[in-house]
Amino acid sequence: MKKGTSKNKGSAFERFLGRELSLWWTNGEDRNIFIRSASSGAWNTMHRNEGVSAHAGDIEAADRKGKLFTDKVMVEAKWYKSEQSLLFEVLLSKRSQILEWWTKCELEATDMRKIPLLVVKFNYQIPFIVLPNYFYSEIYKAYGDPPIKSHLMAELNFDDTVYKYIVIMRFDNFLNWCKPELFKGGK
């Protein structure tokens, strides 16, 4: 593998997520509402007047229209070169790469009072999203069951974890189920 290839794939995946979220947010009309964060991979804090506004995560709003989404959620994107089994990664390994990413994502989002969303892509696989069960329940109350019931709910029982329940589903199924109106104030 050429030097830098993994980082290039990660950056390309973040740009892909920005486009997909933009198309979802605008019902296919605009691809440029969300972009890869300039601070992707780092914590960025900007001082504004007397307050402090912080940004974390890999996706940010490039247009004011997207602020309703990014003010509520923090999207973390990870490209994973391994083709390991998702079931093994999440359920059988206490220290799996995905759980390490989820822990970091959840802690950063909690600090910012946002909902953590972790989107992961294995090489040659369809991206999936990890979200907290409380947010899944909020979407369920608004829209009922996902149209394609191919998701996994997991209870994590490790002594040193701050989270307990997560839901994992295909990213495209999430976008087809969860509507932007949930963030825009409508149903």
Secondary structure, 3 states (H helix, E strand, C coil): CCCCHHHHHHHHHHHHHHHHHHHHHCCCCCCCCEEECCCCCCCEEEEECCEEEEECCCEEECCHHHHHHHCCEEEEEEEECCCCCHHHHHHHCCCCHHHHHHHHHHHHHHHCCCEEEEEEEECCCCCEEEEEHHHHHHHHHHHCCCCCCCEEEEECCCCCCCCCEEEEEEHHHHHHHCCCHHHHCCC
